[in-house]
Amino acid sequence: MKAFTVLIVSIIIYVLGGIFLLYLENSYPGPNGYGSRTTSEEILEKMDLHGKVILVTGSTSGIGKTTAGLLAQYGAEVIVHCRSEDQVKETFQSILEEYKIPADRLTPFICDLGSLKSIKSAVMKWLSLNQRLDILINNAGVMAIPKRTETDDGLEMQMGVNHIGHFYLTKLLLPKLLESKPSRIINVSSRAHQMANISFITNKSLESYDYDSWRAYGNSKLANIIHALELNERYQSEGVTAYSVHPGVIWTNLAKHFDLKSLIYSISYLPVFKSHSQGSATTLYAALRAPLNESGLYFEDCNVRTLVQNLSSIVQDSEIRKKILGHLRNLDHRNQIK
């Protein structure tokens, strides 16, 4: 019995020690002086964003709401994406009260990112306002949906919303971004891109043949990274740069589909969990502070991170990027994506 008690105590000490070391490892700043514990307020310190117009998708909750609220607080006019009319009043009231900002700094942008028709309608309505667009932050997403679900266009939901919806939104807004240059596009990806099964690249619907909730999420997040690099290579010379970011591990509404396995897995990341302010910091760094020579790259904890070798070679392969673009062109029979 004594030996068993010693064993249990030793395991507890070992686990706690590991958690403490993991926390310390993630507390050090990176080469640029920022790190995993950097807050959005530190990124925005002394900034005046008056005159900037920024669209943030997924602004109703989580880090999207934090990103939108802080940008408005520092002077930007923020285009707040909501999925439906019903969300607008509640979202606006919440942001206005929490961030103490005037109402004219928020403009609604209502669309379902799982519907190409809805996206096009929202963009056409917004374009009629004749605003500029300095920054597009593709933040919205869905994660780890247990069973395969489809968008209005018959696409796997995670790829359809996280990547294809944002791809189409970005395509429609590119003329305005070019007109407003210098401008930036931020794709909120995830370290979960490492879970991708690259077979999705050969599938005309951009999904793995056997559905797995985390693999599908990883596929969409790898596609976000590929998209940012391709955008940057195409448009950097014209004044539009693109970046992909991993915000960190934050408890948000994204976790609503978690099963027991996912919850247990997430608990292992408790030492590196971030607040919403810390979680939106990398997005804001890429949007506002990252130097132009870091455009097209992938960021974690407000610093450039190198992708694992096998994925880096895929992302850098221009032929693979062309193949994905070809699939995107063929996905919609009504030729909305060209």
Summary of the structure (lengths in Angstrom):
residues: 338
radius of gyration: 20.2
end to end distance: 70.3
largest distance: 75.8
contacts: 1124
relative contact order: 0.14
helix: 54%
strand: 13%
